[in-house]
């Protein structure tokens, strides 16, 4: 997987009562920044390649979500989607980011977009990689397993490195790099697995709640870039064009033969699209 460039630093940030790992590049004190939020499975490490590139244009910061990557959950954090949405604002405040260009993937999308819908004046743009407003979304098989008490816990218990690697890579049309998969599994410890169960169970009605978030965002018509792997096993590519319901002026790009992580399996395409989009807005 991509590694931090010499101009990308890895550090920690105090957010509320917890410490969070961040990767950062560019002018570290700038109050306008590009902020990256990952999904599941994932961490701030997913973004290090793009953070370094974006750092040539602007301040760029990738955050671990609490309980993911190398960032423990703060005391009393219950890993609900609402708590994570509130935490996004706390993390941006802690980093001194007043105006943000959001870059999102997977569950980082619904989490950060709930916050964005409540704070549209702080959002300069949104880039979505295989994520967004998921109106009417029906959960994939593994998500339904995680949402089922006892069955979800059992699935987490039996997920060895080989099982994890095979399950994730087999759903990807181009596969995924071994080191990327291994880093994801290394971070998929007991705390993260418990956080995943809590998060997915708190968001069972996500598809039903999406209309409200979409209508709030549509009024603001925030500049948006949608990049979607056309062969995503988890989130059908038909959701790509539907992001215009929330972002009427969105630019939408399908990446042929790409899966759920297009910025990993098609990095040059995704980098070019993101940089061109941000250059027009920073």
C-alpha positions in Angstrom: 0.0 0.0 0.0 1.1 3.6 -0.3 3.5 4.8 2.4 3.9 8.3 3.8 6.1 10.6 1.7 9.0 12.5 3.3 6.6 15.5 3.6 3.8 13.5 5.3 4.0 13.2 9.1 2.4 10.7 11.4 1.3 11.9 14.8 -1.5 12.1 17.4 -4.2 14.6 18.2 -6.1 15.1 21.4 -9.8 14.9 20.6 -12.0 15.3 23.7 -10.8 12.7 26.2 -9.0 10.5 23.6 -5.9 10.4 21.5 -6.3 9.9 17.7 -3.7 9.0 15.2 -3.4 11.4 12.2 -1.4 11.6 9.0 -0.8 15.1 7.9 0.9 17.0 5.0 1.0 20.6 3.9 0.8 23.7 6.0 0.0 22.3 9.4 -1.6 25.4 10.9 -4.0 26.3 8.0 -7.6 26.7 9.1 -8.8 25.4 5.7 -7.9 21.8 5.1 -8.7 18.6 3.3 -9.8 16.0 5.8 -9.9 12.3 5.1 -12.3 9.9 6.9 -12.0 6.1 6.3 -14.5 3.3 6.5 -14.7 -0.3 7.7 -12.4 -2.1 7.6 -9.9 0.8 7.4 -7.9 3.4 9.1 -6.1 6.7 8.4 -3.4 4.6 6.9 -5.6 4.0 3.9 -5.1 7.6 2.8 -1.4 8.2 3.2 -0.7 8.2 -0.6 -3.4 10.8 -1.2 -2.5 12.9 1.8 1.0 13.4 0.5 -0.2 14.4 -2.9 -2.9 16.7 -1.6 -0.4 18.2 0.8 1.3 19.8 -2.2 -1.9 21.9 -2.7 -3.2 22.4 0.8 -3.2 21.2 4.4 -4.3 17.5 4.3 -5.2 15.5 7.4 -6.3 11.8 7.7 -7.9 10.7 11.0 -8.4 7.3 12.6 -11.9 7.0 13.8 -12.1 6.1 17.5 -11.7 2.4 17.9 -10.1 2.0 14.5 -6.5 1.9 13.2 -4.2 2.7 16.1 -6.7 5.0 18.0 -8.4 3.6 21.1 -11.9 4.7 21.9 -12.3 7.4 24.6 -14.0 6.4 27.8 -17.7 6.1 27.4 -17.7 6.2 23.6 -20.5 3.8 22.4 -19.6 3.7 18.6 -23.0 4.8 17.4 -23.3 6.6 14.1 -24.5 9.7 15.9 -21.5 9.7 18.2 -19.2 9.3 15.3 -20.8 12.2 13.5 -20.4 14.4 16.5 -16.8 13.3 16.8 -16.1 14.5 13.3 -16.8 18.0 14.4 -14.8 17.6 17.5 -11.8 16.3 15.5 -11.9 19.2 13.1 -12.1 21.6 15.9 -9.2 20.0 17.7 -7.1 20.2 14.5 -8.0 23.9 14.1 -9.9 23.3 10.9 -12.6 25.9 10.4 -13.4 25.1 6.8 -13.1 21.7 5.4 -12.9 19.8 2.1 -14.1 16.3 3.1 -12.7 13.2 1.4 -14.7 10.1 2.4 -14.9 6.3 1.9 -17.3 3.6 3.0 -18.8 4.3 6.4 -16.8 7.5 6.7 -19.3 8.9 4.2 -22.6 8.5 6.2 -20.8 9.5 9.4 -19.2 12.7 8.0 -22.2 13.6 5.9 -24.5 13.7 8.9 -22.1 16.2 10.4 -21.9 18.1 7.1 -25.7 18.4 6.8 -25.7 20.1 10.2 -22.7 22.4 9.4 -22.9 23.2 5.7 -21.3 26.6 6.2 -18.1 24.8 7.2 -17.9 22.5 4.2 -16.0 23.8 1.2 -16.4 20.6 -0.9 -17.0 16.9 -0.6 -15.3 14.0 -2.4 -16.8 10.6 -2.1 -15.1 7.3 -3.0 -17.8 4.6 -3.1 -19.9 6.2 -0.4 -22.4 9.0 0.1 -26.1 9.3 0.8 -27.5 5.8 0.6 -31.3 6.3 0.3 -33.0 2.9 0.4 -29.8 1.0 0.9 -30.2 -2.7 1.7 -27.3 -4.0 3.7 -24.8 -6.5 2.2 -24.7 -10.0 3.7 -21.7 -9.4 6.0 -23.3 -6.3 7.4 -26.5 -8.2 8.2 -24.4 -10.8 10.0 -22.7 -8.1 12.1 -26.1 -6.6 12.9 -27.4 -9.9 14.4 -26.6 -10.4 18.1 -24.4 -13.5 18.8 -24.0 -14.3 15.1 -22.0 -11.1 14.6 -19.8 -11.9 17.6 -19.2 -15.4 16.3 -18.2 -14.0 12.9 -15.7 -11.7 14.5 -14.3 -14.5 16.6 -13.5 -16.8 13.6 -12.1 -14.1 11.3 -8.4 -15.2 11.1 -5.9 -13.4 8.9 -6.4 -15.9 6.1 -10.2 -15.8 6.3 -10.1 -12.0 6.4 -7.7 -11.7 3.5 -9.6 -14.1 1.4 -13.0 -12.6 2.2 -12.0 -9.0 1.4 -9.8 -9.7 -1.6 -12.1 -12.2 -3.3 -14.8 -9.5 -3.7 -12.4 -7.1 -5.5 -12.2 -7.4 -9.3 -8.5 -6.4 -9.3 -7.7 -7.8 -5.9 -5.9 -5.7 -3.3 -2.2 -5.5 -2.4 -1.1 -8.0 0.2 0.4 -5.4 2.5 -2.8 -3.3 2.3 -4.8 -6.3 3.5 -2.3 -7.2 6.1 -2.3 -3.7 7.6 -6.1 -3.7 7.7 -6.1 -7.1 9.5 -3.3 -5.9 11.9 -5.6 -3.0 12.9 -8.7 -5.3 13.1 -8.2 -6.1 16.8 -10.8 -7.0 19.5 -11.7 -3.3 20.1 -12.2 -2.6 16.4 -14.4 -5.6 16.0 -16.5 -4.6 18.9 -16.7 -1.0 17.5 -17.9 -2.4 14.1 -20.7 -4.4 15.7 -21.9 -1.3 17.7 -21.7 1.0 14.6 -23.5 -1.3 12.2 -26.2 -2.1 14.8 -26.7 1.6 15.5 -27.2 2.3 11.8 -29.7 -0.4 10.7 -32.1 2.3 9.5 -29.4 4.2 7.6 -31.2 3.9 4.3 -34.4 5.2 5.7 -32.8 8.2 7.4 -30.8 9.2 4.3 -33.6 11.3 2.7 -33.5 13.8 5.5 -29.7 14.2 5.3 -29.9 14.5 1.5 -32.5 17.3 1.6 -30.4 19.3 4.1 -27.3 19.0 1.9 -29.2 19.7 -1.4 -30.2 23.1 -0.2 -26.5 24.0 0.3 -25.5 22.6 -3.1 -21.9 21.9 -1.9 -19.4 21.2 -4.6 -18.9 17.5 -4.8 -16.9 14.8 -6.6 -18.1 11.3 -6.7 -15.7 8.5 -7.7 -17.1 5.0 -7.7 -15.6 1.6 -8.6 -18.0 0.2 -11.1 -17.8 -3.3 -9.7 -18.2 -2.6 -6.0 -19.5 -5.7 -4.3 -20.9 -3.9 -1.3 -22.3 -0.6 -2.6 -23.8 -0.8 -6.1 -22.5 1.7 -8.6 -26.1 2.9 -9.2 -25.6 4.9 -6.1 -23.0 7.1 -7.8 -25.4 9.2 -9.9 -27.9 9.3 -7.1 -25.5 11.5 -5.1 -26.8 14.4 -7.2 -30.0 14.2 -5.0 -27.9 15.6 -2.2 -25.2 17.4 -4.3 -27.0 18.7 -7.4 -23.8 20.0 -9.1 -21.8 16.8 -8.3 -19.2 15.5 -10.8 -19.7 11.8 -11.1 -17.0 9.3 -12.4 -17.3 5.5 -12.6 -13.9 3.7 -12.6 -14.3 0.6 -14.8 -13.2 -2.8 -13.4 -12.5 -1.1 -10.0 -14.0 -2.3 -6.7 -14.8 -0.9 -3.3 -11.4 0.7 -2.8 -10.8 2.5 -6.1 -8.1 4.8 -4.6 -6.1 1.6 -3.9 -6.8 -0.5 -7.0 -6.8 2.5 -9.4 -4.6 5.0 -7.6 -3.5 7.1 -10.6 -7.1 7.6 -11.8 -8.3 8.6 -8.4 -5.4 10.9 -7.6 -5.8 12.8 -10.9 -9.6 13.2 -10.3 -9.2 14.4 -6.7 -6.3 16.8 -7.4 -8.0 18.4 -10.4 -11.2 18.8 -8.4 -9.4 20.4 -5.4 -7.2 22.6 -7.5 -10.3 24.4 -8.7 -11.5 25.1 -5.2 -8.5 25.7 -3.0 
